[in-house]
């Protein structure tokens, strides 16, 4: 990986060994070769581990799993389903907002910047952390999945209970090993326009997550996003 990347100590303690394994060296060689070939990789290298930087392991309360970063220019910034300030919310995020409004009465914001959630303990983790511009799934099966499996295992090992919000079969399969005797696993269809009406809309995951956290003596998530996307 990029040697300048520094993870929060809580993650580094759990994931340090991963960076020394052969698959990570192979992944690094692949990414360097892609760059040398002139291909544009999203997000920027400084944001590959943004989800971990913003949500330390010891503060994780909720996990939301995505697949790949957005592959359009200016969209991906290291948090699944989120886009930077000034970028139009993609269709899946629009459906997430619809469910949020239906579930908790929270009005849909005009932006798609979800950092406010991440800073409260919502780990917005993609399974694959990079992608080539314009080519969905272009960096799958290169090693990222093994690394993010290690991230999920680290969360699963936490003493405090965590809510896993698993949308779609891909996320549900990836986190199939989560200990449901300690953690709450919520499953629904993916919020994509192709499937949102088949079980995502109406799932009420946001209120269920908060009810679970409060029942365990933990502070609920403030799902209402600031009107100004730059605020967190």
Z-matrix of the N, CA and C atoms (Angstrom, degrees):
N
C 1 1.446
C 2 1.513 1 110.99
N 3 1.300 2 114.93 1 175.30
C 4 1.452 3 120.53 2 176.08
C 5 1.515 4 109.34 3 -63.89
N 6 1.349 5 116.65 4 118.80
C 7 1.451 6 120.53 5 -174.14
C 8 1.517 7 112.68 6 -64.11
N 9 1.347 8 117.89 7 -16.13
C 10 1.458 9 120.18 8 -179.58
C 11 1.530 10 112.33 9 -83.33
N 12 1.332 11 117.31 10 -10.52
C 13 1.450 12 120.60 11 -179.88
C 14 1.521 13 109.36 12 -70.72
N 15 1.316 14 116.15 13 129.59
C 16 1.450 15 121.25 14 178.58
C 17 1.522 16 108.13 15 -124.83
N 18 1.322 17 115.52 16 120.69
C 19 1.452 18 119.55 17 178.87
C 20 1.514 19 110.61 18 -87.81
N 21 1.323 20 115.30 19 154.92
C 22 1.458 21 120.29 20 173.43
C 23 1.535 22 108.77 21 -57.47
N 24 1.331 23 117.96 22 140.55
C 25 1.480 24 120.40 23 -176.56
C 26 1.525 25 113.59 24 -52.40
N 27 1.331 26 117.69 25 -34.12
C 28 1.468 27 119.09 26 -178.31
C 29 1.528 28 111.40 27 -64.38
N 30 1.340 29 117.48 28 -34.83
C 31 1.464 30 120.83 29 176.24
C 32 1.520 31 110.92 30 -79.06
N 33 1.317 32 116.51 31 -40.01
C 34 1.459 33 120.09 32 -176.77
C 35 1.521 34 111.03 33 -60.21
N 36 1.327 35 116.62 34 -36.62
C 37 1.459 36 120.18 35 -179.73
C 38 1.521 37 111.46 36 -62.60
N 39 1.332 38 116.77 37 -33.21
C 40 1.467 39 120.89 38 -178.03
C 41 1.522 40 113.35 39 -91.08
N 42 1.340 41 117.06 40 -27.27
C 43 1.465 42 120.50 41 -170.92
C 44 1.517 43 114.01 42 -111.64
N 45 1.321 44 117.23 43 -1.33
C 46 1.468 45 120.62 44 -175.20
C 47 1.529 46 112.39 45 -51.42
N 48 1.325 47 116.85 46 -44.40
C 49 1.470 48 120.51 47 -176.33
C 50 1.525 49 112.15 48 -65.09
N 51 1.332 50 117.24 49 -27.88
C 52 1.463 51 119.95 50 -178.90
C 53 1.528 52 111.48 51 -60.16
N 54 1.325 53 116.56 52 -37.38
C 55 1.462 54 120.52 53 -176.34
C 56 1.529 55 112.57 54 -69.68
N 57 1.324 56 116.52 55 -15.47
C 58 1.471 57 120.62 56 179.91
C 59 1.522 58 112.75 57 -96.40
N 60 1.317 59 117.43 58 -2.18
C 61 1.459 60 120.68 59 -177.24
C 62 1.528 61 110.97 60 -84.51
N 63 1.340 62 117.06 61 152.13
C 64 1.472 63 120.81 62 -176.20
C 65 1.524 64 113.99 63 -56.80
N 66 1.305 65 118.92 64 -35.19
C 67 1.466 66 119.48 65 -176.41
C 68 1.523 67 111.53 66 -64.15
N 69 1.323 68 117.20 67 -31.56
C 70 1.460 69 119.19 68 178.89
C 71 1.519 70 111.33 69 -73.09
N 72 1.331 71 116.66 70 -34.78
C 73 1.459 72 119.81 71 174.94
C 74 1.528 73 110.48 72 -64.34
N 75 1.338 74 116.46 73 -39.86
C 76 1.461 75 120.47 74 177.26
C 77 1.530 76 111.15 75 -64.39
N 78 1.315 77 115.21 76 -40.84
C 79 1.459 78 119.59 77 178.61
C 80 1.522 79 110.79 78 -63.28
N 81 1.301 80 116.96 79 -42.82
C 82 1.460 81 120.52 80 178.61
C 83 1.522 82 111.22 81 -61.82
N 84 1.326 83 117.05 82 -42.66
C 85 1.470 84 120.46 83 178.97
C 86 1.530 85 110.58 84 -62.97
N 87 1.311 86 116.34 85 -40.37
C 88 1.470 87 120.44 86 178.53
C 89 1.523 88 110.94 87 -61.20
N 90 1.334 89 116.80 88 -48.04
C 91 1.461 90 120.63 89 -177.39
C 92 1.521 91 111.41 90 -65.46
N 93 1.326 92 117.58 91 -39.22
C 94 1.461 93 120.74 92 177.51
C 95 1.528 94 111.15 93 -64.36
N 96 1.334 95 115.76 94 -41.08
C 97 1.468 96 119.84 95 179.04
C 98 1.529 97 111.09 96 -64.87
N 99 1.321 98 117.22 97 -38.66
C 100 1.461 99 120.88 98 178.14
C 101 1.528 100 110.79 99 -62.70
N 102 1.319 101 115.70 100 -43.09
C 103 1.466 102 119.42 101 178.60
C 104 1.530 103 111.51 102 -65.27
N 105 1.322 104 115.62 103 -42.93
C 106 1.467 105 119.34 104 -179.80
C 107 1.519 106 111.43 105 -64.59
N 108 1.321 107 116.38 106 -26.48
C 109 1.466 108 120.75 107 177.42
C 110 1.523 109 111.85 108 -80.69
N 111 1.318 110 116.63 109 0.68
C 112 1.456 111 120.74 110 177.04
C 113 1.512 112 115.15 111 85.68
N 114 1.319 113 117.13 112 11.47
C 115 1.460 114 119.74 113 -179.62
C 116 1.529 115 110.38 114 -82.46
N 117 1.321 116 115.68 115 142.47
C 118 1.458 117 120.63 116 178.57
C 119 1.527 118 109.40 117 -88.26
N 120 1.323 119 115.50 118 129.30
C 121 1.457 120 121.89 119 -177.52
C 122 1.522 121 108.96 120 -113.25
N 123 1.324 122 115.22 121 132.94
C 124 1.470 123 121.36 122 177.50
C 125 1.522 124 109.70 123 -116.44
N 126 1.339 125 118.52 124 146.20
C 127 1.466 126 126.47 125 -7.75
C 128 1.519 127 110.87 126 -75.81
N 129 1.321 128 117.46 127 -175.47
C 130 1.464 129 121.14 128 174.43
C 131 1.521 130 109.42 129 -59.91
N 132 1.333 131 116.32 130 151.23
C 133 1.457 132 120.62 131 -176.88
C 134 1.517 133 113.88 132 -54.45
N 135 1.310 134 117.03 133 -32.70
C 136 1.462 135 120.52 134 -179.53
C 137 1.529 136 112.59 135 -68.69
N 138 1.343 137 116.64 136 -12.78
C 139 1.469 138 120.37 137 -178.78
C 140 1.528 139 113.78 138 -109.54
N 141 1.318 140 118.11 139 4.80
C 142 1.453 141 119.29 140 -178.58
C 143 1.525 142 111.94 141 -57.72
N 144 1.317 143 116.76 142 -39.19
C 145 1.456 144 121.60 143 -177.42
C 146 1.533 145 111.62 144 -108.69
N 147 1.326 146 116.52 145 25.35
C 148 1.459 147 120.77 146 -175.60
C 149 1.527 148 112.05 147 -58.95
N 150 1.326 149 117.75 148 -39.51
C 151 1.463 150 120.55 149 -179.75
C 152 1.525 151 110.81 150 -59.08
N 153 1.336 152 116.68 151 -40.19
C 154 1.462 153 120.71 152 179.87
C 155 1.521 154 111.05 153 -74.43
N 156 1.316 155 116.51 154 -35.36
C 157 1.467 156 120.12 155 179.52
C 158 1.527 157 111.30 156 -63.61
N 159 1.333 158 116.63 157 -40.48
C 160 1.460 159 120.54 158 -175.60
C 161 1.522 160 112.95 159 -81.82
N 162 1.323 161 117.76 160 -25.34
C 163 1.459 162 121.83 161 -175.14
C 164 1.523 163 109.97 162 -126.56
N 165 1.337 164 118.30 163 86.59
C 166 1.462 165 121.25 164 179.16
C 167 1.530 166 111.36 165 -56.88
N 168 1.307 167 116.27 166 150.08
C 169 1.461 168 121.85 167 -177.49
C 170 1.520 169 112.04 168 -54.22
N 171 1.319 170 116.92 169 -43.01
C 172 1.463 171 119.16 170 -176.17
C 173 1.524 172 112.85 171 -72.48
N 174 1.347 173 116.95 172 -6.41
C 175 1.463 174 120.42 173 179.20
C 176 1.532 175 113.22 174 -109.91
N 177 1.334 176 117.79 175 0.60
C 178 1.468 177 120.53 176 -177.40
C 179 1.526 178 110.30 177 -67.84
N 180 1.332 179 115.64 178 125.39
C 181 1.458 180 122.42 179 175.47
C 182 1.527 181 111.91 180 -114.85
N 183 1.339 182 114.96 181 -32.96
C 184 1.465 183 121.78 182 -176.32
C 185 1.524 184 108.09 183 -136.55
N 186 1.325 185 116.22 184 141.55
C 187 1.468 186 121.37 185 174.14
C 188 1.522 187 108.48 186 -120.05
N 189 1.325 188 116.20 187 126.71
C 190 1.462 189 122.42 188 170.79
C 191 1.517 190 107.03 189 -116.75
N 192 1.333 191 116.77 190 125.90
C 193 1.468 192 121.74 191 -175.56
C 194 1.519 193 111.65 192 -104.75
N 195 1.328 194 115.61 193 129.97
C 196 1.451 195 122.12 194 170.38
C 197 1.525 196 109.80 195 -109.93
N 198 1.322 197 116.76 196 -175.11
C 199 1.466 198 120.79 197 -179.60
C 200 1.524 199 110.45 198 -104.81
N 201 1.332 200 117.15 199 -80.04
C 202 1.464 201 122.29 200 -179.50
C 203 1.516 202 109.27 201 -115.33
N 204 1.328 203 116.75 202 158.38
C 205 1.469 204 118.68 203 172.08
C 206 1.526 205 110.17 204 -65.14
N 207 1.324 206 116.11 205 157.62
C 208 1.462 207 120.00 206 171.40
C 209 1.530 208 108.71 207 -59.20
N 210 1.336 209 116.99 208 142.58
C 211 1.465 210 119.59 209 -174.80
C 212 1.522 211 113.58 210 -107.71
N 213 1.338 212 117.20 211 8.49
C 214 1.457 213 120.17 212 175.37
C 215 1.521 214 111.41 213 -89.06
N 216 1.317 215 118.68 214 150.74
C 217 1.471 216 121.52 215 179.38
C 218 1.527 217 111.91 216 -55.75
N 219 1.319 218 115.92 217 132.06
C 220 1.453 219 122.01 218 175.14
C 221 1.513 220 116.01 219 79.74
N 222 1.333 221 118.41 220 1.19
C 223 1.463 222 120.03 221 -175.79
C 224 1.530 223 113.40 222 -89.51
N 225 1.319 224 117.98 223 -53.03
C 226 1.466 225 121.39 224 -172.44
C 227 1.522 226 111.58 225 -76.18
N 228 1.322 227 116.06 226 134.91
C 229 1.466 228 119.52 227 173.64
C 230 1.526 229 112.27 228 -143.06
N 231 1.331 230 116.22 229 23.56
C 232 1.456 231 120.73 230 169.94
C 233 1.509 232 116.07 231 98.26
N 234 1.329 233 118.79 232 -0.03
C 235 1.464 234 122.62 233 177.87
C 236 1.523 235 108.43 234 -120.97
N 237 1.319 236 117.87 235 127.42
C 238 1.459 237 119.19 236 -177.76
C 239 1.524 238 111.11 237 -62.88
N 240 1.313 239 115.16 238 141.47
C 241 1.459 240 126.51 239 179.53
C 242 1.535 241 113.75 240 70.05
N 243 1.321 242 118.99 241 -11.43
C 244 1.458 243 123.08 242 -175.52
C 245 1.523 244 111.22 243 -92.90
N 246 1.327 245 115.61 244 150.49
C 247 1.468 246 122.00 245 172.46
C 248 1.532 247 108.00 246 -131.79
N 249 1.328 248 117.70 247 155.75
C 250 1.467 249 120.53 248 -179.76
C 251 1.521 250 112.71 249 -65.90
N 252 1.297 251 114.35 250 164.80
C 253 1.456 252 121.10 251 175.50
C 254 1.533 253 110.22 252 -55.82
N 255 1.318 254 116.61 253 136.46
C 256 1.455 255 121.29 254 178.70
C 257 1.509 256 114.77 255 91.46
N 258 1.340 257 117.52 256 -7.95
C 259 1.467 258 121.79 257 178.86
C 260 1.530 259 108.43 258 -100.36
N 261 1.297 260 116.72 259 132.19
C 262 1.461 261 121.58 260 -177.56
C 263 1.535 262 110.59 261 -61.94
N 264 1.338 263 118.84 262 131.57
C 265 1.466 264 120.97 263 178.06
C 266 1.528 265 111.53 264 -58.28
N 267 1.331 266 118.57 265 127.59
C 268 1.462 267 121.66 266 178.50
C 269 1.534 268 111.13 267 -67.38
N 270 1.333 269 117.19 268 165.17
C 271 1.469 270 120.89 269 -174.68
C 272 1.530 271 114.80 270 -56.18
N 273 1.332 272 118.21 271 -40.72
C 274 1.469 273 119.51 272 -179.92
C 275 1.522 274 110.99 273 -63.15
N 276 1.317 275 116.32 274 -39.81
C 277 1.461 276 119.88 275 179.00
C 278 1.524 277 111.00 276 -68.47
N 279 1.319 278 117.31 277 -35.71
C 280 1.461 279 120.62 278 176.03
C 281 1.528 280 109.91 279 -58.97
N 282 1.332 281 116.52 280 -41.15
C 283 1.466 282 119.90 281 178.50
C 284 1.528 283 111.66 282 -69.33
N 285 1.321 284 117.59 283 -34.25
C 286 1.467 285 120.56 284 174.35
C 287 1.525 286 109.45 285 -61.08
N 288 1.314 287 116.56 286 -42.88
C 289 1.461 288 121.03 287 178.08
C 290 1.533 289 111.21 288 -64.16
N 291 1.333 290 116.78 289 -38.72
C 292 1.470 291 120.03 290 178.09
C 293 1.525 292 110.44 291 -60.98
N 294 1.329 293 116.31 292 -43.36
C 295 1.463 294 120.05 293 179.35
C 296 1.518 295 111.27 294 -67.49
N 297 1.306 296 116.57 295 -38.39
C 298 1.456 297 121.25 296 178.15
C 299 1.535 298 110.67 297 -61.51
N 300 1.328 299 115.72 298 -41.38
C 301 1.462 300 120.02 299 179.39
C 302 1.524 301 111.11 300 -68.37
N 303 1.332 302 116.31 301 -42.13
C 304 1.458 303 120.46 302 179.49
C 305 1.524 304 111.38 303 -66.42
N 306 1.317 305 116.75 304 -39.36
C 307 1.463 306 122.72 305 -174.81
C 308 1.523 307 112.23 306 -76.43
N 309 1.322 308 116.44 307 -48.69
C 310 1.462 309 120.83 308 -171.71
C 311 1.527 310 114.16 309 -119.22
N 312 1.321 311 117.18 310 1.16
C 313 1.453 312 119.73 311 179.46
C 314 1.518 313 114.17 312 72.50
N 315 1.336 314 116.57 313 18.91
C 316 1.460 315 121.24 314 -178.83
C 317 1.526 316 109.37 315 -85.54
N 318 1.307 317 116.87 316 122.72
C 319 1.459 318 121.05 317 -179.28
C 320 1.525 319 110.78 318 -64.75
N 321 1.324 320 113.74 319 144.45
C 322 1.469 321 119.35 320 -179.79
C 323 1.520 322 111.11 321 -69.23
N 324 1.330 323 117.83 322 127.51
C 325 1.466 324 119.71 323 176.57
C 326 1.518 325 110.59 324 -74.81
N 327 1.310 326 115.53 325 164.28
C 328 1.463 327 120.61 326 -179.07
C 329 1.527 328 111.58 327 -83.33
N 330 1.325 329 117.27 328 -10.87
C 331 1.469 330 121.70 329 -176.59
C 332 1.520 331 110.34 330 -115.28
N 333 1.340 332 116.08 331 174.26
C 334 1.454 333 120.79 332 179.98
C 335 1.516 334 113.56 333 -121.57
N 336 1.311 335 116.65 334 26.33
C 337 1.469 336 123.24 335 -174.21
C 338 1.529 337 109.15 336 -90.80
N 339 1.349 338 117.28 337 110.83
C 340 1.459 339 122.37 338 -170.88
C 341 1.529 340 113.91 339 -102.03
N 342 1.317 341 117.07 340 16.50
C 343 1.459 342 119.42 341 -175.82
C 344 1.533 343 111.98 342 -61.15
N 345 1.319 344 117.47 343 -29.13
C 346 1.468 345 121.49 344 177.64
C 347 1.529 346 110.80 345 -56.90
N 348 1.322 347 116.49 346 -38.70
C 349 1.467 348 119.97 347 177.23
C 350 1.526 349 110.66 348 -68.07
N 351 1.333 350 115.83 349 -46.65
C 352 1.467 351 120.23 350 -176.59
C 353 1.521 352 111.92 351 -58.63
N 354 1.319 353 116.57 352 -37.89
C 355 1.469 354 120.52 353 -177.60
C 356 1.527 355 112.78 354 -73.63
N 357 1.329 356 116.84 355 -9.80
C 358 1.471 357 120.43 356 176.93
C 359 1.521 358 113.01 357 -99.55
N 360 1.322 359 117.05 358 -1.21
C 361 1.462 360 119.38 359 179.56
C 362 1.507 361 114.67 360 111.54
N 363 1.336 362 117.65 361 15.48
C 364 1.468 363 121.19 362 175.66
C 365 1.520 364 108.01 363 -96.57
N 366 1.323 365 116.76 364 108.44
C 367 1.461 366 121.73 365 -179.79
C 368 1.524 367 108.66 366 -80.26
N 369 1.320 368 116.18 367 109.56
C 370 1.467 369 122.73 368 -177.91
C 371 1.526 370 108.03 369 -97.33
N 372 1.320 371 115.53 370 83.34
C 373 1.464 372 122.56 371 -167.72
C 374 1.521 373 112.39 372 -105.09
N 375 1.317 374 116.61 373 123.98
C 376 1.458 375 120.85 374 167.22
C 377 1.518 376 109.50 375 -84.88
N 378 1.319 377 116.42 376 149.29
C 379 1.461 378 120.83 377 176.92
C 380 1.525 379 111.09 378 -69.95
N 381 1.318 380 116.30 379 -38.48
C 382 1.464 381 123.75 380 177.04
C 383 1.524 382 106.41 381 -114.19
N 384 1.324 383 117.32 382 131.58
C 385 1.464 384 120.09 383 -169.54
C 386 1.518 385 114.50 384 -97.79
N 387 1.329 386 118.45 385 -4.04
C 388 1.462 387 121.11 386 177.08
C 389 1.524 388 110.22 387 -139.88
N 390 1.329 389 115.49 388 164.30
C 391 1.456 390 121.10 389 178.64
C 392 1.520 391 108.09 390 -157.69
N 393 1.338 392 116.83 391 151.56
C 394 1.459 393 120.61 392 173.32
C 395 1.520 394 109.82 393 -82.01
N 396 1.309 395 116.62 394 140.04
C 397 1.462 396 120.97 395 -179.12
C 398 1.524 397 111.48 396 -51.32
N 399 1.314 398 115.66 397 127.70
C 400 1.448 399 121.64 398 173.39
C 401 1.514 400 115.99 399 78.44
N 402 1.327 401 118.25 400 0.58
C 403 1.467 402 119.87 401 -176.91
C 404 1.528 403 109.14 402 -128.36
N 405 1.320 404 116.10 403 97.87
C 406 1.453 405 120.64 404 179.60
C 407 1.527 406 110.92 405 -61.39
N 408 1.322 407 116.13 406 142.94
C 409 1.472 408 123.51 407 176.08
C 410 1.524 409 113.70 408 65.20
N 411 1.323 410 117.57 409 16.46
C 412 1.470 411 120.29 410 -175.46
C 413 1.523 412 113.50 411 -69.76
N 414 1.327 413 118.79 412 -19.21
C 415 1.463 414 121.14 413 179.60
C 416 1.521 415 112.86 414 -112.28
N 417 1.310 416 116.19 415 19.57
C 418 1.461 417 119.21 416 175.52
C 419 1.527 418 110.56 417 -73.29
N 420 1.336 419 114.81 418 153.44
C 421 1.468 420 122.70 419 176.47
C 422 1.520 421 112.60 420 61.31
N 423 1.326 422 116.25 421 30.48
C 424 1.464 423 121.71 422 176.85
C 425 1.527 424 111.84 423 -110.88
N 426 1.340 425 116.65 424 -4.48
C 427 1.457 426 119.97 425 178.17
C 428 1.515 427 115.23 426 129.86
N 429 1.320 428 116.43 427 -22.17
C 430 1.465 429 118.17 428 -178.39
C 431 1.520 430 112.32 429 -60.07
N 432 1.330 431 116.97 430 -37.35
C 433 1.463 432 119.58 431 -177.43
C 434 1.521 433 111.29 432 -61.01
N 435 1.320 434 116.75 433 -37.67
C 436 1.459 435 119.38 434 179.20
C 437 1.532 436 110.59 435 -66.60
N 438 1.319 437 116.03 436 -38.99
C 439 1.457 438 119.98 437 178.66
C 440 1.525 439 110.84 438 -65.41
N 441 1.334 440 117.55 439 -45.70
C 442 1.457 441 118.94 440 -178.01
C 443 1.531 442 111.66 441 -73.04
N 444 1.328 443 118.41 442 -23.98
C 445 1.466 444 119.83 443 168.95
C 446 1.526 445 109.97 444 -60.91
N 447 1.325 446 116.56 445 -40.62
C 448 1.472 447 120.70 446 178.36
C 449 1.525 448 110.77 447 -64.50
N 450 1.339 449 116.46 448 -36.08
C 451 1.468 450 120.38 449 176.35
C 452 1.531 451 110.04 450 -62.27
N 453 1.327 452 116.68 451 -46.81
C 454 1.469 453 120.50 452 -179.38
C 455 1.526 454 110.57 453 -64.13
N 456 1.315 455 116.89 454 -38.80
C 457 1.474 456 119.35 455 178.36
C 458 1.524 457 111.09 456 -64.47
N 459 1.316 458 116.42 457 -36.83
C 460 1.459 459 119.72 458 178.17
C 461 1.529 460 110.28 459 -64.62
N 462 1.328 461 117.03 460 -40.60
C 463 1.460 462 120.13 461 177.58
C 464 1.528 463 110.01 462 -67.24
N 465 1.322 464 116.88 463 -42.40
C 466 1.458 465 121.34 464 179.89
C 467 1.527 466 111.70 465 -58.96
N 468 1.332 467 116.30 466 -30.83
C 469 1.465 468 120.91 467 -178.20
C 470 1.528 469 113.12 468 -80.30
N 471 1.333 470 117.72 469 -7.43
C 472 1.455 471 120.59 470 179.73
C 473 1.531 472 111.35 471 -60.63
N 474 1.335 473 115.10 472 144.28
C 475 1.461 474 119.94 473 177.01
C 476 1.522 475 111.02 474 -70.80
N 477 1.335 476 116.55 475 -40.74
C 478 1.459 477 120.14 476 -179.95
C 479 1.528 478 110.45 477 -72.74
N 480 1.325 479 118.36 478 144.25
C 481 1.467 480 121.03 479 179.39
C 482 1.522 481 111.86 480 -69.16
N 483 1.313 482 115.73 481 147.34
C 484 1.466 483 123.41 482 -178.00
C 485 1.524 484 108.28 483 -130.77
N 486 1.322 485 116.33 484 148.04
C 487 1.461 486 121.82 485 174.41
C 488 1.523 487 108.68 486 -99.09
N 489 1.321 488 117.11 487 125.37
C 490 1.463 489 122.83 488 174.90
C 491 1.525 490 107.84 489 -104.72
N 492 1.330 491 116.12 490 115.68
C 493 1.455 492 121.91 491 178.78
C 494 1.527 493 107.44 492 -100.93
N 495 1.316 494 116.44 493 101.94
C 496 1.461 495 122.20 494 -170.44
C 497 1.521 496 109.60 495 -108.21
N 498 1.317 497 114.93 496 107.95
C 499 1.458 498 121.72 497 -174.63
C 500 1.519 499 110.17 498 -107.07
N 501 1.317 500 116.29 499 111.06
C 502 1.458 501 121.54 500 179.64
C 503 1.520 502 111.85 501 96.41
N 504 1.325 503 115.51 502 159.42
C 505 1.467 504 121.09 503 -175.26
C 506 1.525 505 112.30 504 -65.01
N 507 1.330 506 117.40 505 -32.23
C 508 1.461 507 119.72 506 -179.23
C 509 1.519 508 110.43 507 -62.47
N 510 1.315 509 117.83 508 -50.36
C 511 1.466 510 121.75 509 179.90
C 512 1.521 511 110.89 510 -64.51
N 513 1.319 512 116.73 511 -39.31
C 514 1.464 513 120.13 512 -178.43
C 515 1.528 514 111.67 513 -65.92
N 516 1.306 515 116.54 514 -37.18
C 517 1.459 516 120.08 515 177.72
C 518 1.526 517 110.71 516 -70.34
N 519 1.328 518 116.84 517 -40.70
C 520 1.463 519 120.89 518 -176.38
C 521 1.522 520 111.88 519 -64.20
N 522 1.315 521 117.23 520 -34.61
C 523 1.464 522 120.98 521 -177.64
C 524 1.527 523 111.65 522 -105.87
N 525 1.312 524 115.86 523 26.95
C 526 1.471 525 119.80 524 -175.32
C 527 1.531 526 112.75 525 -66.84
N 528 1.332 527 117.40 526 -16.70
C 529 1.467 528 120.43 527 -177.48
C 530 1.531 529 112.97 528 -91.72
N 531 1.322 530 118.22 529 0.74
C 532 1.465 531 120.98 530 -178.29
C 533 1.525 532 110.13 531 -62.66
N 534 1.324 533 116.45 532 137.39
C 535 1.458 534 123.50 533 -178.15
C 536 1.527 535 109.65 534 -76.32
N 537 1.320 536 116.08 535 103.10
C 538 1.465 537 120.36 536 -177.06
C 539 1.524 538 112.59 537 -77.09
N 540 1.319 539 117.87 538 -6.79
C 541 1.465 540 119.16 539 175.80
C 542 1.524 541 111.37 540 -77.99
N 543 1.342 542 117.22 541 -17.66
C 544 1.466 543 121.42 542 179.90
C 545 1.518 544 112.47 543 -116.42
N 546 1.308 545 117.09 544 -31.44
C 547 1.455 546 121.89 545 -176.47
C 548 1.527 547 110.46 546 -112.12
N 549 1.329 548 116.33 547 156.39
C 550 1.463 549 121.52 548 175.84
C 551 1.523 550 108.97 549 -95.59
N 552 1.315 551 116.53 550 123.13
C 553 1.468 552 121.99 551 177.64
C 554 1.524 553 108.51 552 -109.53
N 555 1.327 554 115.69 553 115.74
C 556 1.459 555 122.39 554 178.25
C 557 1.527 556 108.69 555 -106.45
N 558 1.321 557 117.22 556 127.66
C 559 1.458 558 121.81 557 -177.44
C 560 1.527 559 110.52 558 -118.94
N 561 1.322 560 114.53 559 140.32
C 562 1.466 561 120.39 560 176.16
C 563 1.522 562 108.35 561 -156.29
N 564 1.311 563 116.52 562 171.68
C 565 1.466 564 120.96 563 174.16
C 566 1.528 565 109.36 564 -65.19
N 567 1.325 566 115.39 565 163.15
C 568 1.461 567 120.35 566 177.33
C 569 1.535 568 109.21 567 -70.98
N 570 1.351 569 117.84 568 146.08
C 571 1.464 570 119.64 569 -179.74
C 572 1.522 571 115.41 570 -74.63
N 573 1.303 572 118.39 571 3.29
C 574 1.462 573 121.01 572 175.06
C 575 1.524 574 110.89 573 -55.18
N 576 1.328 575 117.65 574 146.63
C 577 1.470 576 119.91 575 176.74
C 578 1.528 577 113.20 576 -54.98
N 579 1.323 578 117.64 577 -24.19
C 580 1.466 579 121.12 578 -179.75
C 581 1.519 580 112.41 579 -72.15
N 582 1.348 581 117.53 580 -22.93
C 583 1.465 582 119.17 581 -173.40
C 584 1.519 583 115.05 582 -134.38
N 585 1.323 584 117.99 583 -7.61
C 586 1.464 585 120.43 584 -173.31
C 587 1.521 586 112.88 585 -57.25
N 588 1.337 587 117.32 586 -34.76
C 589 1.459 588 120.33 587 -177.98
C 590 1.526 589 112.34 588 -80.98
N 591 1.323 590 117.31 589 0.02
C 592 1.467 591 121.59 590 179.42
C 593 1.523 592 112.39 591 -103.71
N 594 1.332 593 116.64 592 25.99
C 595 1.459 594 117.87 593 175.15
C 596 1.503 595 115.87 594 136.54
N 597 1.329 596 118.06 595 -6.51
C 598 1.469 597 117.60 596 174.99
C 599 1.520 598 110.23 597 -86.07
N 600 1.311 599 116.39 598 -55.73
C 601 1.455 600 119.67 599 178.90
C 602 1.528 601 109.02 600 -64.07
N 603 1.311 602 115.70 601 122.37
C 604 1.459 603 121.15 602 -176.32
C 605 1.519 604 114.16 603 99.69
N 606 1.331 605 117.69 604 1.12
C 607 1.473 606 120.31 605 -176.87
C 608 1.532 607 112.85 606 -74.02
N 609 1.326 608 117.56 607 -23.77
C 610 1.467 609 123.49 608 177.43
C 611 1.534 610 113.32 609 57.95
N 612 1.308 611 116.31 610 35.44
C 613 1.463 612 120.32 611 -177.89
C 614 1.529 613 112.65 612 -65.88
N 615 1.317 614 117.41 613 -31.66
C 616 1.460 615 119.25 614 -175.64
C 617 1.529 616 111.23 615 -68.16
N 618 1.325 617 116.92 616 -44.55
C 619 1.459 618 119.36 617 177.84
C 620 1.519 619 111.62 618 -71.19
N 621 1.323 620 117.10 619 -35.26
C 622 1.464 621 120.16 620 178.42
C 623 1.525 622 111.00 621 -65.32
N 624 1.331 623 116.05 622 -39.73
C 625 1.465 624 119.73 623 178.33
C 626 1.523 625 110.66 624 -62.16
N 627 1.313 626 116.51 625 -46.48
C 628 1.461 627 119.45 626 -179.04
C 629 1.520 628 112.09 627 -66.19
N 630 1.316 629 117.53 628 -38.47
C 631 1.465 630 120.45 629 178.24
C 632 1.527 631 110.24 630 -62.11
N 633 1.325 632 116.82 631 -40.74
C 634 1.465 633 120.49 632 178.88
C 635 1.524 634 110.86 633 -65.50
N 636 1.337 635 117.10 634 -46.81
C 637 1.460 636 120.11 635 -179.31
C 638 1.528 637 110.78 636 -59.76
N 639 1.322 638 116.82 637 -45.19
C 640 1.461 639 120.15 638 -179.56
C 641 1.523 640 111.51 639 -64.98
N 642 1.327 641 116.98 640 -34.99
C 643 1.469 642 120.18 641 179.29
C 644 1.522 643 112.01 642 -67.72
N 645 1.329 644 115.75 643 -19.08
C 646 1.468 645 120.78 644 178.34
C 647 1.524 646 111.77 645 -102.10
N 648 1.327 647 116.30 646 11.36
C 649 1.456 648 120.42 647 177.66
C 650 1.514 649 114.52 648 78.40
N 651 1.341 650 116.92 649 19.24
C 652 1.463 651 121.55 650 -179.43
C 653 1.527 652 109.81 651 -106.95
N 654 1.315 653 115.98 652 149.73
C 655 1.465 654 120.27 653 179.24
C 656 1.527 655 110.11 654 -67.82
N 657 1.318 656 117.65 655 138.55
C 658 1.470 657 120.68 656 178.34
C 659 1.525 658 110.68 657 -71.78
N 660 1.324 659 115.46 658 166.36
C 661 1.460 660 121.76 659 176.48
C 662 1.525 661 109.08 660 -85.30
N 663 1.304 662 116.40 661 135.40
C 664 1.467 663 121.29 662 170.97
C 665 1.523 664 106.60 663 -85.46
N 666 1.320 665 115.79 664 97.67
C 667 1.462 666 120.58 665 -175.38
C 668 1.523 667 112.74 666 -77.57
N 669 1.317 668 118.24 667 -11.70
C 670 1.470 669 121.39 668 179.97
C 671 1.520 670 109.34 669 -72.78
N 672 1.303 671 116.67 670 120.83
C 673 1.462 672 121.23 671 -178.57
C 674 1.525 673 110.58 672 -85.64
N 675 1.327 674 117.39 673 141.10
C 676 1.468 675 119.77 674 177.00
C 677 1.524 676 110.41 675 -57.96
N 678 1.319 677 116.17 676 144.07
C 679 1.463 678 119.51 677 178.32
C 680 1.516 679 111.68 678 -61.26
N 681 1.330 680 116.30 679 -36.69
C 682 1.464 681 120.77 680 175.62
C 683 1.519 682 107.73 681 -86.78
N 684 1.338 683 117.52 682 115.80
C 685 1.458 684 120.77 683 -174.05
C 686 1.504 685 112.68 684 -64.80
N 687 1.313 686 118.27 685 -21.19
C 688 1.452 687 119.72 686 -179.58
C 689 1.499 688 113.80 687 -75.79
N 690 1.360 689 116.40 688 -9.83
C 691 1.447 690 119.73 689 179.60
C 692 1.517 691 109.51 690 -90.07
N 693 1.320 692 116.16 691 146.07
C 694 1.454 693 120.91 692 176.19
C 695 1.495 694 107.93 693 -141.57
